[in-house]
Amino acid sequence: MGESRGRKSNEQTLVRTIVVLIRNTTWRCGKLEKSIVKHLHKKHENLGKPGVSIKDIMMNLNLNGAKKDECLDALRRLEKRNIVKITPL
């Protein structure tokens, strides 16, 4: 039961987390990372909003189950390389 409670709170945190694209580069990135950067760039270009929620990214890329964890890992790698900035609300 403790694991499900931890996952529930983690998902609530994700709903209130915004990802902002800092640099539009995908050099040495994987397929998932490239699709995340492309999605962020397209959203910023069309709507003018600099940030997109993690929930919106996962819904747009049709990620579910284990793919959600891969997406979070990809976002952390992008943040480590200063391509995106992850900010909780």
PDB file of N, CA, C and O in Angstrom:
ATOM      1  N   MET A   1       0.805  -1.194   0.000  1.00  0.00           N
ATOM      2  CA  MET A   1       0.000   0.000   0.000  1.00  0.00           C
ATOM      3  C   MET A   1       0.848   1.259   0.000  1.00  0.00           C
ATOM      4  O   MET A   1       0.464   2.254  -0.615  1.00  0.00           O
ATOM      5  N   GLY A   2       1.990   1.244   0.673  1.00  0.00           N
ATOM      6  CA  GLY A   2       2.827   2.429   0.750  1.00  0.00           C
ATOM      7  C   GLY A   2       3.334   2.855  -0.617  1.00  0.00           C
ATOM      8  O   GLY A   2       3.493   4.045  -0.887  1.00  0.00           O
ATOM      9  N   GLU A   3       3.591   1.854  -1.497  1.00  0.00           N
ATOM     10  CA  GLU A   3       4.092   2.173  -2.834  1.00  0.00           C
ATOM     11  C   GLU A   3       3.047   2.908  -3.658  1.00  0.00           C
ATOM     12  O   GLU A   3       3.378   3.845  -4.384  1.00  0.00           O
ATOM     13  N   SER A   4       1.780   2.492  -3.555  1.00  0.00           N
ATOM     14  CA  SER A   4       0.741   3.166  -4.329  1.00  0.00           C
ATOM     15  C   SER A   4       0.534   4.594  -3.847  1.00  0.00           C
ATOM     16  O   SER A   4       0.241   5.481  -4.648  1.00  0.00           O
ATOM     17  N   ARG A   5       0.683   4.825  -2.550  1.00  0.00           N
ATOM     18  CA  ARG A   5       0.544   6.182  -2.027  1.00  0.00           C
ATOM     19  C   ARG A   5       1.674   7.064  -2.552  1.00  0.00           C
ATOM     20  O   ARG A   5       1.440   8.221  -2.902  1.00  0.00           O
ATOM     21  N   GLY A   6       2.891   6.533  -2.611  1.00  0.00           N
ATOM     22  CA  GLY A   6       4.026   7.283  -3.141  1.00  0.00           C
ATOM     23  C   GLY A   6       3.839   7.606  -4.609  1.00  0.00           C
ATOM     24  O   GLY A   6       4.164   8.709  -5.049  1.00  0.00           O
ATOM     25  N   ARG A   7       3.328   6.674  -5.359  1.00  0.00           N
ATOM     26  CA  ARG A   7       3.092   6.899  -6.783  1.00  0.00           C
ATOM     27  C   ARG A   7       2.009   7.951  -6.979  1.00  0.00           C
ATOM     28  O   ARG A   7       2.116   8.795  -7.869  1.00  0.00           O
ATOM     29  N   LYS A   8       0.970   7.905  -6.154  1.00  0.00           N
ATOM     30  CA  LYS A   8      -0.128   8.875  -6.260  1.00  0.00           C
ATOM     31  C   LYS A   8       0.385  10.288  -5.991  1.00  0.00           C
ATOM     32  O   LYS A   8       0.040  11.217  -6.721  1.00  0.00           O
ATOM     33  N   SER A   9       1.195  10.460  -4.965  1.00  0.00           N
ATOM     34  CA  SER A   9       1.718  11.797  -4.669  1.00  0.00           C
ATOM     35  C   SER A   9       2.681  12.243  -5.756  1.00  0.00           C
ATOM     36  O   SER A   9       2.740  13.430  -6.080  1.00  0.00           O
ATOM     37  N   ASN A  10       3.438  11.310  -6.325  1.00  0.00           N
ATOM     38  CA  ASN A  10       4.349  11.643  -7.415  1.00  0.00           C
ATOM     39  C   ASN A  10       3.574  12.119  -8.639  1.00  0.00           C
ATOM     40  O   ASN A  10       3.989  13.068  -9.304  1.00  0.00           O
ATOM     41  N   GLU A  11       2.450  11.467  -8.942  1.00  0.00           N
ATOM     42  CA  GLU A  11       1.636  11.883 -10.085  1.00  0.00           C
ATOM     43  C   GLU A  11       1.010  13.247  -9.839  1.00  0.00           C
ATOM     44  O   GLU A  11       0.878  14.039 -10.772  1.00  0.00           O
ATOM     45  N   GLN A  12       0.624  13.537  -8.606  1.00  0.00           N
ATOM     46  CA  GLN A  12       0.076  14.853  -8.288  1.00  0.00           C
ATOM     47  C   GLN A  12       1.131  15.934  -8.470  1.00  0.00           C
ATOM     48  O   GLN A  12       0.820  17.037  -8.920  1.00  0.00           O
ATOM     49  N   THR A  13       2.380  15.624  -8.125  1.00  0.00           N
ATOM     50  CA  THR A  13       3.468  16.576  -8.321  1.00  0.00           C
ATOM     51  C   THR A  13       3.694  16.819  -9.801  1.00  0.00           C
ATOM     52  O   THR A  13       3.960  17.949 -10.209  1.00  0.00           O
ATOM     53  N   LEU A  14       3.592  15.772 -10.609  1.00  0.00           N
ATOM     54  CA  LEU A  14       3.798  15.910 -12.053  1.00  0.00           C
ATOM     55  C   LEU A  14       2.755  16.805 -12.693  1.00  0.00           C
ATOM     56  O   LEU A  14       3.057  17.540 -13.632  1.00  0.00           O
ATOM     57  N   VAL A  15       1.541  16.749 -12.196  1.00  0.00           N
ATOM     58  CA  VAL A  15       0.472  17.569 -12.762  1.00  0.00           C
ATOM     59  C   VAL A  15       0.803  19.046 -12.592  1.00  0.00           C
ATOM     60  O   VAL A  15       0.447  19.868 -13.436  1.00  0.00           O
ATOM     61  N   ARG A  16       1.479  19.379 -11.505  1.00  0.00           N
ATOM     62  CA  ARG A  16       1.788  20.769 -11.212  1.00  0.00           C
ATOM     63  C   ARG A  16       3.232  21.141 -11.562  1.00  0.00           C
ATOM     64  O   ARG A  16       3.792  22.050 -10.950  1.00  0.00           O
ATOM     65  N   THR A  17       3.842  20.461 -12.529  1.00  0.00           N
ATOM     66  CA  THR A  17       5.217  20.732 -12.925  1.00  0.00           C
ATOM     67  C   THR A  17       5.239  21.241 -14.356  1.00  0.00           C
ATOM     68  O   THR A  17       4.586  20.679 -15.234  1.00  0.00           O
ATOM     69  N   ILE A  18       5.997  22.314 -14.586  1.00  0.00           N
ATOM     70  CA  ILE A  18       6.092  22.942 -15.897  1.00  0.00           C
ATOM     71  C   ILE A  18       7.498  22.725 -16.457  1.00  0.00           C
ATOM     72  O   ILE A  18       8.488  22.824 -15.733  1.00  0.00           O
ATOM     73  N   VAL A  19       7.569  22.428 -17.747  1.00  0.00           N
ATOM     74  CA  VAL A  19       8.844  22.264 -18.433  1.00  0.00           C
ATOM     75  C   VAL A  19       9.003  23.421 -19.415  1.00  0.00           C
ATOM     76  O   VAL A  19       8.114  23.674 -20.228  1.00  0.00           O
ATOM     77  N   VAL A  20      10.136  24.125 -19.341  1.00  0.00           N
ATOM     78  CA  VAL A  20      10.407  25.262 -20.209  1.00  0.00           C
ATOM     79  C   VAL A  20      11.615  24.930 -21.083  1.00  0.00           C
ATOM     80  O   VAL A  20      12.647  24.484 -20.583  1.00  0.00           O
ATOM     81  N   LEU A  21      11.479  25.149 -22.380  1.00  0.00           N
ATOM     82  CA  LEU A  21      12.573  24.900 -23.320  1.00  0.00           C
ATOM     83  C   LEU A  21      13.557  26.071 -23.255  1.00  0.00           C
ATOM     84  O   LEU A  21      13.175  27.224 -23.452  1.00  0.00           O
ATOM     85  N   ILE A  22      14.824  25.761 -22.976  1.00  0.00           N
ATOM     86  CA  ILE A  22      15.863  26.784 -22.901  1.00  0.00           C
ATOM     87  C   ILE A  22      16.595  26.890 -24.234  1.00  0.00           C
ATOM     88  O   ILE A  22      16.751  27.980 -24.784  1.00  0.00           O
ATOM     89  N   ARG A  23      17.043  25.738 -24.748  1.00  0.00           N
ATOM     90  CA  ARG A  23      17.765  25.716 -26.023  1.00  0.00           C
ATOM     91  C   ARG A  23      17.123  24.680 -26.938  1.00  0.00           C
ATOM     92  O   ARG A  23      16.845  23.560 -26.509  1.00  0.00           O
ATOM     93  N   ASN A  24      16.891  25.042 -28.176  1.00  0.00           N
ATOM     94  CA  ASN A  24      16.278  24.130 -29.137  1.00  0.00           C
ATOM     95  C   ASN A  24      17.380  23.362 -29.866  1.00  0.00           C
ATOM     96  O   ASN A  24      17.692  23.647 -31.022  1.00  0.00           O
ATOM     97  N   THR A  25      17.953  22.397 -29.182  1.00  0.00           N
ATOM     98  CA  THR A  25      18.985  21.563 -29.783  1.00  0.00           C
ATOM     99  C   THR A  25      18.729  20.116 -29.405  1.00  0.00           C
ATOM    100  O   THR A  25      18.321  19.826 -28.281  1.00  0.00           O
ATOM    101  N   THR A  26      18.963  19.216 -30.333  1.00  0.00           N
ATOM    102  CA  THR A  26      18.782  17.796 -30.056  1.00  0.00           C
ATOM    103  C   THR A  26      20.050  17.016 -30.390  1.00  0.00           C
ATOM    104  O   THR A  26      19.990  15.820 -30.675  1.00  0.00           O
ATOM    105  N   TRP A  27      21.179  17.683 -30.354  1.00  0.00           N
ATOM    106  CA  TRP A  27      22.438  17.024 -30.644  1.00  0.00           C
ATOM    107  C   TRP A  27      22.728  15.982 -29.576  1.00  0.00           C
ATOM    108  O   TRP A  27      22.666  16.288 -28.386  1.00  0.00           O
ATOM    109  N   ARG A  28      23.039  14.781 -29.972  1.00  0.00           N
ATOM    110  CA  ARG A  28      23.333  13.654 -29.098  1.00  0.00           C
ATOM    111  C   ARG A  28      22.153  13.285 -28.196  1.00  0.00           C
ATOM    112  O   ARG A  28      22.351  12.862 -27.057  1.00  0.00           O
ATOM    113  N   CYS A  29      20.949  13.441 -28.693  1.00  0.00           N
ATOM    114  CA  CYS A  29      19.748  13.076 -27.939  1.00  0.00           C
ATOM    115  C   CYS A  29      19.145  11.808 -28.525  1.00  0.00           C
ATOM    116  O   CYS A  29      19.350  11.487 -29.696  1.00  0.00           O
ATOM    117  N   GLY A  30      18.402  11.098 -27.694  1.00  0.00           N
ATOM    118  CA  GLY A  30      17.681   9.918 -28.149  1.00  0.00           C
ATOM    119  C   GLY A  30      16.362  10.288 -28.807  1.00  0.00           C
ATOM    120  O   GLY A  30      15.999  11.461 -28.889  1.00  0.00           O
ATOM    121  N   LYS A  31      15.657   9.275 -29.272  1.00  0.00           N
ATOM    122  CA  LYS A  31      14.399   9.484 -29.988  1.00  0.00           C
ATOM    123  C   LYS A  31      13.347  10.159 -29.102  1.00  0.00           C
ATOM    124  O   LYS A  31      12.676  11.093 -29.541  1.00  0.00           O
ATOM    125  N   LEU A  32      13.201   9.695 -27.868  1.00  0.00           N
ATOM    126  CA  LEU A  32      12.213  10.273 -26.952  1.00  0.00           C
ATOM    127  C   LEU A  32      12.581  11.710 -26.597  1.00  0.00           C
ATOM    128  O   LEU A  32      11.714  12.583 -26.554  1.00  0.00           O
ATOM    129  N   GLU A  33      13.862  11.954 -26.344  1.00  0.00           N
ATOM    130  CA  GLU A  33      14.302  13.311 -26.016  1.00  0.00           C
ATOM    131  C   GLU A  33      14.046  14.265 -27.177  1.00  0.00           C
ATOM    132  O   GLU A  33      13.618  15.401 -26.969  1.00  0.00           O
ATOM    133  N   LYS A  34      14.309  13.807 -28.399  1.00  0.00           N
ATOM    134  CA  LYS A  34      14.058  14.646 -29.581  1.00  0.00           C
ATOM    135  C   LYS A  34      12.583  14.967 -29.719  1.00  0.00           C
ATOM    136  O   LYS A  34      12.224  16.094 -30.060  1.00  0.00           O
ATOM    137  N   SER A  35      11.715  13.984 -29.457  1.00  0.00           N
ATOM    138  CA  SER A  35      10.277  14.234 -29.586  1.00  0.00           C
ATOM    139  C   SER A  35       9.800  15.202 -28.503  1.00  0.00           C
ATOM    140  O   SER A  35       8.897  16.000 -28.755  1.00  0.00           O
ATOM    141  N   ILE A  36      10.385  15.150 -27.303  1.00  0.00           N
ATOM    142  CA  ILE A  36      10.019  16.090 -26.236  1.00  0.00           C
ATOM    143  C   ILE A  36      10.425  17.506 -26.631  1.00  0.00           C
ATOM    144  O   ILE A  36       9.630  18.437 -26.506  1.00  0.00           O
ATOM    145  N   VAL A  37      11.664  17.673 -27.110  1.00  0.00           N
ATOM    146  CA  VAL A  37      12.147  19.001 -27.510  1.00  0.00           C
ATOM    147  C   VAL A  37      11.318  19.536 -28.670  1.00  0.00           C
ATOM    148  O   VAL A  37      10.979  20.719 -28.698  1.00  0.00           O
ATOM    149  N   LYS A  38      10.990  18.673 -29.625  1.00  0.00           N
ATOM    150  CA  LYS A  38      10.174  19.092 -30.767  1.00  0.00           C
ATOM    151  C   LYS A  38       8.796  19.548 -30.308  1.00  0.00           C
ATOM    152  O   LYS A  38       8.282  20.556 -30.794  1.00  0.00           O
ATOM    153  N   HIS A  39       8.190  18.807 -29.368  1.00  0.00           N
ATOM    154  CA  HIS A  39       6.874  19.177 -28.844  1.00  0.00           C
ATOM    155  C   HIS A  39       6.937  20.521 -28.115  1.00  0.00           C
ATOM    156  O   HIS A  39       6.067  21.371 -28.307  1.00  0.00           O
ATOM    157  N   LEU A  40       7.959  20.713 -27.284  1.00  0.00           N
ATOM    158  CA  LEU A  40       8.100  21.975 -26.551  1.00  0.00           C
ATOM    159  C   LEU A  40       8.299  23.148 -27.502  1.00  0.00           C
ATOM    160  O   LEU A  40       7.728  24.220 -27.299  1.00  0.00           O
ATOM    161  N   HIS A  41       9.115  22.946 -28.547  1.00  0.00           N
ATOM    162  CA  HIS A  41       9.367  24.017 -29.512  1.00  0.00           C
ATOM    163  C   HIS A  41       8.094  24.371 -30.270  1.00  0.00           C
ATOM    164  O   HIS A  41       7.792  25.546 -30.476  1.00  0.00           O
ATOM    165  N   LYS A  42       7.350  23.348 -30.684  1.00  0.00           N
ATOM    166  CA  LYS A  42       6.116  23.585 -31.430  1.00  0.00           C
ATOM    167  C   LYS A  42       5.084  24.323 -30.579  1.00  0.00           C
ATOM    168  O   LYS A  42       4.415  25.235 -31.066  1.00  0.00           O
ATOM    169  N   LYS A  43       4.952  23.932 -29.310  1.00  0.00           N
ATOM    170  CA  LYS A  43       4.006  24.612 -28.412  1.00  0.00           C
ATOM    171  C   LYS A  43       4.400  26.067 -28.209  1.00  0.00           C
ATOM    172  O   LYS A  43       3.547  26.954 -28.239  1.00  0.00           O
ATOM    173  N   HIS A  44       5.692  26.315 -28.001  1.00  0.00           N
ATOM    174  CA  HIS A  44       6.170  27.684 -27.767  1.00  0.00           C
ATOM    175  C   HIS A  44       5.998  28.536 -29.020  1.00  0.00           C
ATOM    176  O   HIS A  44       5.637  29.710 -28.933  1.00  0.00           O
ATOM    177  N   GLU A  45       6.257  27.950 -30.176  1.00  0.00           N
ATOM    178  CA  GLU A  45       6.158  28.677 -31.440  1.00  0.00           C
ATOM    179  C   GLU A  45       4.719  29.036 -31.772  1.00  0.00           C
ATOM    180  O   GLU A  45       4.451  30.145 -32.235  1.00  0.00           O
ATOM    181  N   ASN A  46       3.792  28.119 -31.545  1.00  0.00           N
ATOM    182  CA  ASN A  46       2.395  28.348 -31.927  1.00  0.00           C
ATOM    183  C   ASN A  46       1.637  29.203 -30.918  1.00  0.00           C
ATOM    184  O   ASN A  46       0.897  30.104 -31.313  1.00  0.00           O
ATOM    185  N   LEU A  47       1.804  28.941 -29.635  1.00  0.00           N
ATOM    186  CA  LEU A  47       0.990  29.607 -28.623  1.00  0.00           C
ATOM    187  C   LEU A  47       1.703  30.754 -27.921  1.00  0.00           C
ATOM    188  O   LEU A  47       1.056  31.605 -27.310  1.00  0.00           O
ATOM    189  N   GLY A  48       3.006  30.784 -28.002  1.00  0.00           N
ATOM    190  CA  GLY A  48       3.748  31.831 -27.336  1.00  0.00           C
ATOM    191  C   GLY A  48       3.984  31.581 -25.858  1.00  0.00           C
ATOM    192  O   GLY A  48       4.632  32.397 -25.203  1.00  0.00           O
ATOM    193  N   LYS A  49       3.482  30.477 -25.308  1.00  0.00           N
ATOM    194  CA  LYS A  49       3.719  30.147 -23.908  1.00  0.00           C
ATOM    195  C   LYS A  49       5.064  29.432 -23.799  1.00  0.00           C
ATOM    196  O   LYS A  49       5.324  28.492 -24.550  1.00  0.00           O
ATOM    197  N   PRO A  50       5.917  29.864 -22.878  1.00  0.00           N
ATOM    198  CA  PRO A  50       7.222  29.216 -22.775  1.00  0.00           C
ATOM    199  C   PRO A  50       7.183  27.858 -22.085  1.00  0.00           C
ATOM    200  O   PRO A  50       8.079  27.045 -22.308  1.00  0.00           O
ATOM    201  N   GLY A  51       6.182  27.584 -21.261  1.00  0.00           N
ATOM    202  CA  GLY A  51       6.155  26.348 -20.491  1.00  0.00           C
ATOM    203  C   GLY A  51       5.017  25.422 -20.855  1.00  0.00           C
ATOM    204  O   GLY A  51       3.946  25.861 -21.273  1.00  0.00           O
ATOM    205  N   VAL A  52       5.265  24.125 -20.688  1.00  0.00           N
ATOM    206  CA  VAL A  52       4.270  23.091 -20.950  1.00  0.00           C
ATOM    207  C   VAL A  52       4.300  22.141 -19.757  1.00  0.00           C
ATOM    208  O   VAL A  52       5.375  21.842 -19.237  1.00  0.00           O
ATOM    209  N   SER A  53       3.136  21.662 -19.316  1.00  0.00           N
ATOM    210  CA  SER A  53       3.105  20.737 -18.185  1.00  0.00           C
ATOM    211  C   SER A  53       3.580  19.350 -18.624  1.00  0.00           C
ATOM    212  O   SER A  53       3.451  18.972 -19.788  1.00  0.00           O
ATOM    213  N   ILE A  54       4.124  18.613 -17.677  1.00  0.00           N
ATOM    214  CA  ILE A  54       4.582  17.249 -17.960  1.00  0.00           C
ATOM    215  C   ILE A  54       3.402  16.374 -18.368  1.00  0.00           C
ATOM    216  O   ILE A  54       3.539  15.503 -19.227  1.00  0.00           O
ATOM    217  N   LYS A  55       2.259  16.602 -17.760  1.00  0.00           N
ATOM    218  CA  LYS A  55       1.053  15.840 -18.102  1.00  0.00           C
ATOM    219  C   LYS A  55       0.687  16.049 -19.575  1.00  0.00           C
ATOM    220  O   LYS A  55       0.316  15.100 -20.266  1.00  0.00           O
ATOM    221  N   ASP A  56       0.794  17.294 -20.052  1.00  0.00           N
ATOM    222  CA  ASP A  56       0.498  17.601 -21.449  1.00  0.00           C
ATOM    223  C   ASP A  56       1.492  16.900 -22.386  1.00  0.00           C
ATOM    224  O   ASP A  56       1.104  16.399 -23.441  1.00  0.00           O
ATOM    225  N   ILE A  57       2.753  16.868 -22.002  1.00  0.00           N
ATOM    226  CA  ILE A  57       3.771  16.194 -22.823  1.00  0.00           C
ATOM    227  C   ILE A  57       3.448  14.717 -22.932  1.00  0.00           C
ATOM    228  O   ILE A  57       3.485  14.151 -24.025  1.00  0.00           O
ATOM    229  N   MET A  58       3.130  14.085 -21.805  1.00  0.00           N
ATOM    230  CA  MET A  58       2.835  12.646 -21.807  1.00  0.00           C
ATOM    231  C   MET A  58       1.572  12.329 -22.594  1.00  0.00           C
ATOM    232  O   MET A  58       1.513  11.318 -23.294  1.00  0.00           O
ATOM    233  N   MET A  59       0.556  13.190 -22.485  1.00  0.00           N
ATOM    234  CA  MET A  59      -0.672  12.964 -23.242  1.00  0.00           C
ATOM    235  C   MET A  59      -0.423  13.125 -24.736  1.00  0.00           C
ATOM    236  O   MET A  59      -0.925  12.335 -25.536  1.00  0.00           O
ATOM    237  N   ASN A  60       0.346  14.140 -25.118  1.00  0.00           N
ATOM    238  CA  ASN A  60       0.604  14.395 -26.529  1.00  0.00           C
ATOM    239  C   ASN A  60       1.440  13.290 -27.163  1.00  0.00           C
ATOM    240  O   ASN A  60       1.218  12.937 -28.321  1.00  0.00           O
ATOM    241  N   LEU A  61       2.389  12.745 -26.428  1.00  0.00           N
ATOM    242  CA  LEU A  61       3.255  11.694 -26.958  1.00  0.00           C
ATOM    243  C   LEU A  61       2.682  10.299 -26.739  1.00  0.00           C
ATOM    244  O   LEU A  61       3.333   9.304 -27.058  1.00  0.00           O
ATOM    245  N   ASN A  62       1.458  10.219 -26.194  1.00  0.00           N
ATOM    246  CA  ASN A  62       0.762   8.949 -25.943  1.00  0.00           C
ATOM    247  C   ASN A  62       1.604   7.990 -25.095  1.00  0.00           C
ATOM    248  O   ASN A  62       1.781   6.826 -25.452  1.00  0.00           O
ATOM    249  N   LEU A  63       2.115   8.492 -23.978  1.00  0.00           N
ATOM    250  CA  LEU A  63       2.930   7.681 -23.088  1.00  0.00           C
ATOM    251  C   LEU A  63       2.088   7.182 -21.932  1.00  0.00           C
ATOM    252  O   LEU A  63       1.303   7.931 -21.352  1.00  0.00           O
ATOM    253  N   ASN A  64       2.257   5.898 -21.598  1.00  0.00           N
ATOM    254  CA  ASN A  64       1.564   5.329 -20.449  1.00  0.00           C
ATOM    255  C   ASN A  64       2.389   4.178 -19.882  1.00  0.00           C
ATOM    256  O   ASN A  64       3.252   3.626 -20.565  1.00  0.00           O
ATOM    257  N   GLY A  65       2.123   3.828 -18.649  1.00  0.00           N
ATOM    258  CA  GLY A  65       2.824   2.720 -18.003  1.00  0.00           C
ATOM    259  C   GLY A  65       4.305   2.993 -17.813  1.00  0.00           C
ATOM    260  O   GLY A  65       4.692   4.032 -17.277  1.00  0.00           O
ATOM    261  N   ALA A  66       5.131   2.055 -18.256  1.00  0.00           N
ATOM    262  CA  ALA A  66       6.579   2.172 -18.082  1.00  0.00           C
ATOM    263  C   ALA A  66       7.154   3.310 -18.919  1.00  0.00           C
ATOM    264  O   ALA A  66       8.212   3.846 -18.590  1.00  0.00           O
ATOM    265  N   LYS A  67       6.474   3.678 -19.987  1.00  0.00           N
ATOM    266  CA  LYS A  67       6.953   4.771 -20.835  1.00  0.00           C
ATOM    267  C   LYS A  67       6.958   6.102 -20.086  1.00  0.00           C
ATOM    268  O   LYS A  67       7.749   6.988 -20.409  1.00  0.00           O
ATOM    269  N   LYS A  68       6.076   6.252 -19.081  1.00  0.00           N
ATOM    270  CA  LYS A  68       6.060   7.485 -18.283  1.00  0.00           C
ATOM    271  C   LYS A  68       7.379   7.654 -17.544  1.00  0.00           C
ATOM    272  O   LYS A  68       7.927   8.754 -17.481  1.00  0.00           O
ATOM    273  N   ASP A  69       7.889   6.555 -16.982  1.00  0.00           N
ATOM    274  CA  ASP A  69       9.161   6.612 -16.272  1.00  0.00           C
ATOM    275  C   ASP A  69      10.299   6.956 -17.230  1.00  0.00           C
ATOM    276  O   ASP A  69      11.201   7.720 -16.884  1.00  0.00           O
ATOM    277  N   GLU A  70      10.253   6.388 -18.435  1.00  0.00           N
ATOM    278  CA  GLU A  70      11.273   6.708 -19.442  1.00  0.00           C
ATOM    279  C   GLU A  70      11.214   8.181 -19.814  1.00  0.00           C
ATOM    280  O   GLU A  70      12.250   8.814 -20.016  1.00  0.00           O
ATOM    281  N   CYS A  71      10.010   8.728 -19.904  1.00  0.00           N
ATOM    282  CA  CYS A  71       9.842  10.146 -20.225  1.00  0.00           C
ATOM    283  C   CYS A  71      10.424  11.022 -19.125  1.00  0.00           C
ATOM    284  O   CYS A  71      11.093  12.015 -19.410  1.00  0.00           O
ATOM    285  N   LEU A  72      10.175  10.665 -17.880  1.00  0.00           N
ATOM    286  CA  LEU A  72      10.725  11.433 -16.759  1.00  0.00           C
ATOM    287  C   LEU A  72      12.245  11.371 -16.748  1.00  0.00           C
ATOM    288  O   LEU A  72      12.909  12.369 -16.465  1.00  0.00           O
ATOM    289  N   ASP A  73      12.799  10.193 -17.058  1.00  0.00           N
ATOM    290  CA  ASP A  73      14.258  10.069 -17.134  1.00  0.00           C
ATOM    291  C   ASP A  73      14.813  10.929 -18.266  1.00  0.00           C
ATOM    292  O   ASP A  73      15.858  11.562 -18.115  1.00  0.00           O
ATOM    293  N   ALA A  74      14.117  10.951 -19.392  1.00  0.00           N
ATOM    294  CA  ALA A  74      14.554  11.770 -20.531  1.00  0.00           C
ATOM    295  C   ALA A  74      14.508  13.255 -20.175  1.00  0.00           C
ATOM    296  O   ALA A  74      15.402  14.015 -20.547  1.00  0.00           O
ATOM    297  N   LEU A  75      13.461  13.667 -19.452  1.00  0.00           N
ATOM    298  CA  LEU A  75      13.365  15.067 -19.023  1.00  0.00           C
ATOM    299  C   LEU A  75      14.492  15.432 -18.067  1.00  0.00           C
ATOM    300  O   LEU A  75      15.034  16.535 -18.130  1.00  0.00           O
ATOM    301  N   ARG A  76      14.842  14.506 -17.184  1.00  0.00           N
ATOM    302  CA  ARG A  76      15.956  14.773 -16.260  1.00  0.00           C
ATOM    303  C   ARG A  76      17.283  14.887 -17.010  1.00  0.00           C
ATOM    304  O   ARG A  76      18.118  15.725 -16.671  1.00  0.00           O
ATOM    305  N   ARG A  77      17.479  14.042 -18.032  1.00  0.00           N
ATOM    306  CA  ARG A  77      18.699  14.138 -18.838  1.00  0.00           C
ATOM    307  C   ARG A  77      18.752  15.464 -19.589  1.00  0.00           C
ATOM    308  O   ARG A  77      19.807  16.091 -19.680  1.00  0.00           O
ATOM    309  N   LEU A  78      17.605  15.890 -20.127  1.00  0.00           N
ATOM    310  CA  LEU A  78      17.555  17.171 -20.834  1.00  0.00           C
ATOM    311  C   LEU A  78      17.826  18.332 -19.877  1.00  0.00           C
ATOM    312  O   LEU A  78      18.482  19.307 -20.244  1.00  0.00           O
ATOM    313  N   GLU A  79      17.320  18.221 -18.651  1.00  0.00           N
ATOM    314  CA  GLU A  79      17.571  19.278 -17.674  1.00  0.00           C
ATOM    315  C   GLU A  79      19.050  19.308 -17.279  1.00  0.00           C
ATOM    316  O   GLU A  79      19.628  20.380 -17.101  1.00  0.00           O
ATOM    317  N   LYS A  80      19.645  18.147 -17.148  1.00  0.00           N
ATOM    318  CA  LYS A  80      21.063  18.065 -16.790  1.00  0.00           C
ATOM    319  C   LYS A  80      21.946  18.702 -17.860  1.00  0.00           C
ATOM    320  O   LYS A  80      22.993  19.270 -17.550  1.00  0.00           O
ATOM    321  N   ARG A  81      21.519  18.607 -19.124  1.00  0.00           N
ATOM    322  CA  ARG A  81      22.275  19.190 -20.236  1.00  0.00           C
ATOM    323  C   ARG A  81      21.870  20.640 -20.530  1.00  0.00           C
ATOM    324  O   ARG A  81      22.304  21.211 -21.530  1.00  0.00           O
ATOM    325  N   ASN A  82      21.047  21.233 -19.668  1.00  0.00           N
ATOM    326  CA  ASN A  82      20.593  22.618 -19.801  1.00  0.00           C
ATOM    327  C   ASN A  82      19.841  22.887 -21.098  1.00  0.00           C
ATOM    328  O   ASN A  82      19.988  23.949 -21.704  1.00  0.00           O
ATOM    329  N   ILE A  83      19.037  21.917 -21.515  1.00  0.00           N
ATOM    330  CA  ILE A  83      18.185  22.100 -22.694  1.00  0.00           C
ATOM    331  C   ILE A  83      16.785  22.513 -22.248  1.00  0.00           C
ATOM    332  O   ILE A  83      16.132  23.318 -22.912  1.00  0.00           O
ATOM    333  N   VAL A  84      16.323  21.965 -21.127  1.00  0.00           N
ATOM    334  CA  VAL A  84      15.024  22.350 -20.557  1.00  0.00           C
ATOM    335  C   VAL A  84      15.211  22.722 -19.101  1.00  0.00           C
ATOM    336  O   VAL A  84      16.229  22.407 -18.485  1.00  0.00           O
ATOM    337  N   LYS A  85      14.202  23.402 -18.559  1.00  0.00           N
ATOM    338  CA  LYS A  85      14.169  23.718 -17.129  1.00  0.00           C
ATOM    339  C   LYS A  85      12.859  23.189 -16.583  1.00  0.00           C
ATOM    340  O   LYS A  85      11.792  23.490 -17.117  1.00  0.00           O
ATOM    341  N   ILE A  86      12.935  22.402 -15.521  1.00  0.00           N
ATOM    342  CA  ILE A  86      11.753  21.820 -14.889  1.00  0.00           C
ATOM    343  C   ILE A  86      11.465  22.617 -13.627  1.00  0.00           C
ATOM    344  O   ILE A  86      12.302  22.692 -12.727  1.00  0.00           O
ATOM    345  N   THR A  87      10.267  23.217 -13.564  1.00  0.00           N
ATOM    346  CA  THR A  87       9.911  24.038 -12.408  1.00  0.00           C
ATOM    347  C   THR A  87       8.563  23.607 -11.841  1.00  0.00           C
ATOM    348  O   THR A  87       7.562  23.600 -12.557  1.00  0.00           O
ATOM    349  N   PRO A  88       8.533  23.247 -10.555  1.00  0.00           N
ATOM    350  CA  PRO A  88       7.251  22.925  -9.923  1.00  0.00           C
ATOM    351  C   PRO A  88       6.472  24.206  -9.635  1.00  0.00           C
ATOM    352  O   PRO A  88       7.056  25.256  -9.366  1.00  0.00           O
ATOM    353  N   LEU A  89       5.161  24.102  -9.694  1.00  0.00           N
ATOM    354  CA  LEU A  89       4.300  25.271  -9.400  1.00  0.00           C
ATOM    355  C   LEU A  89       4.027  25.374  -7.927  1.00  0.00           C
ATOM    356  O   LEU A  89       3.326  26.288  -7.492  1.00  0.00           O
TER     357      LEU A  89
END
